[in-house]
Amino acid sequence: MSDDTIRANDLTFTEFPRASREQWLALVSSVIKSAPFEKRLVSKSYDGIAIAPLYGRAGGGRPVLGRAAGEPWRIVQRIELPDPARANAQARHDLENGATGLALVFAGAIGAYGFGLDGNASLAHVLDGIALDAGVAIDLQPGANAAHVARQLTDAVHRNGVSAAAARISFGFDPLGHIAAEPQSARSWRDEGAGFAASINDLALQGHKGPFAAADGRIVHNAGGSEAQELAWVLATALAYLRALEQSGVAPGDARRMIYFRLAADADQFLTTVKFRALRKLWARVEEACGLTPAPVFIAAETAWRMMTRRDPFVNMLRATVAVVAAGLGGADSIAVVPHTAAIGLPDHFARRIACNTQLILLEESNLAKVADPAAGAGGLESLTHELCVAAWSLFQDIDKSGGAAAALEQGLIQAKVAAVRAERETAIARRKDALTGTSEFPDIAEAPVEVSAASSLVPSPSPGLPSGRLRPSSTGYGEREGRGRTPLPCRRLAEPFEALRDASDRLLDRTGARPKIFLANLGRLADFTARATYAKNFFEAGGIAAVTNDGFANHEEMLSSFNASGASLVCLCSSDAVYCTEAAAAAGALREAGAKHVYMAGRPGELEPVLRAAGVGTFIHAGCDLVATLTAAHEILNLGH
């Protein structure tokens, strides 16, 4: 190497003096002026954790004990076809094309989103030809009949000549999760606990290594809960399982190895990553409290159901990619991707291939698993991990003080806390503070349908005015409206309110050949109205109301002629504040006289509001207003049959 070659170790960067935080704050202040720093640049999670725009390096950061350095996570493919022969063909194809594990999802399981294996079908047929002693991992999601499904699987393993110790099976016993999902059940944890422990002990005596009991956070995540609430729930559930196993005679050190966790991974990359890191820290604290030396626990991840959309489903590919990155960097031991068309129906071959290839590319080409805990030492991620641990531990203590996970469910403690966050989240979705690309933002009202193998059995409710728990598996009580008795944790996707409106528009299109419409009355020059006309178009088409737009008008007579020709009965004025001052009131009055049922205006009215309302403007749409409420009211004005 020549002497003039620059070596990385020789660089001192003395020509770049270190900037202080004070200097940075001074520059920030020159931009945001008198606006409070915390209001403009500091956001908060749904747990109230402040998220700053800039963090320094965390001193003494150490990797969180988890997946071994350089070891890839398992690529898990969901198997949910009811027909055993088709499920077997699907499983074999997935394993031949990169998957290293299979999630056998049964009808009625927490992760069964409209489809699932039949609990009475032969697992021997589903697993025919699959070498269970060749490293293929099986993750059971058995639903309420976990013991029956486990017996089926162990029988299939035995008939295939595979030793119990050689089979890599996570059995998925989660009675508390299913109690949480049911409005009322004859089962209780007091009755279930002994049978739960007996079934696991029997499997262990057969030589199966497990893990056996799943503390599943998806039940809270699907219900709209926060990161801390999901963590508190799985900690409380795992502790209940640990105690039940210990009471059955299993030593604590052996009992903790029988338990694993499953978390949802969503498109909030940093919070998802720190959630997985926080779980390992929190469980280590529980182990220490039990007198055990912490050991790595198995954490399975699945991309979140609640973030999935039926509209513009290809955006779900992007959401899933971010979720896989976040879970992988957070140390997940296995990841399953819910295919991008799952909210529409049973995913076809293409959707399943994309789900698998997403992980393969991130592992084999992006090498995301090569570094153990890359978040270690990063100031922002270390700080968020700590704050999330504090918040989750406090909630976990509340649950434990109430008598544990089962008692907290019976008292409604968990449901109430999750419902409060869900309401806050739904408000943010309705006001587009939390945007859903392709659904609440940038909707494509003329999008082509995508192919699925079978239409979903998730049934939408008939009215967008109902509460947002609109979709429910028709075969189970999971996600149905609460009845008498225990309040269940519902299963809801965030996009459902907008989708219900779009569905009503589709039904009108099918009946009449035309969608509901709104005429955009663009006032002034192109430069005056383009921004707000674009905003109004996106606003109304998010609810399935097609915007009839134009390039403006020479006079009011031309505007009224265009309105009458449009066939629309709703109107939205679009222009600048300056034009509104001189033209909006007259335009609104003329349009009302011409037959407009309702006149909207894009923008805040300010001091003009009394004049504009007197002229006939009924609603003002602007950033921060409630889209769902406004669009639902528009559907009611149009008398759309829901």
Secondary structure, DSSP 8 states (H G I E B T S, - for coil): --TTS--GGG---TTS----HHHHHHHHHHHHTTS-HHHHH-EE-TT--EE-S-----TT----S-S-TT---EEEEEE--SSHHHHHHHHHHHHHTT--EEEEEBTTSTT-SS--B-TTS-HHHHTTT--TTTT-EEEEE-TT-HHHHHHHHHHHHHHTT--TTT-EEE--B-HHHHHHH-SS-S--HHHHHHHHHHHHHHHHHTT-----EEEETHHHHHTT--HHHHHHHHHHHHHHHHHHHHHTT--HHHHHHTEEEEEEE-S-HHHHHHHHHHHHHHHHHHHHHTT-------EEEEE-STT--SSSTTHHHHHHHHHHHHHHHTT-SEEE---TTTTTEE--HHHHHHHHHHHHIIIIIS-TTSSS-TTTT-HHHHHHHHHHHHHHHHHHHHHHHTTSHHHHHHHTHHHHHHHHHHHHHHHHHHTTSS--BTTTBS--TT------SEE--EE--S-TTS-S---EETTSSTT----SSS-------TTHHHHHHHHHHHHHHHHHSS--EEEEEE-S-HHHHHHHHHHHHHHHHTTT-EEE--S--SSHHHHHHHHHHHT-SEEEEE--HHHIIIIIHHHHHHHHHTT-SEEEEES--GGGHHHHHHHTEEEEE-TTS-HHHHHHHHHHHTT---
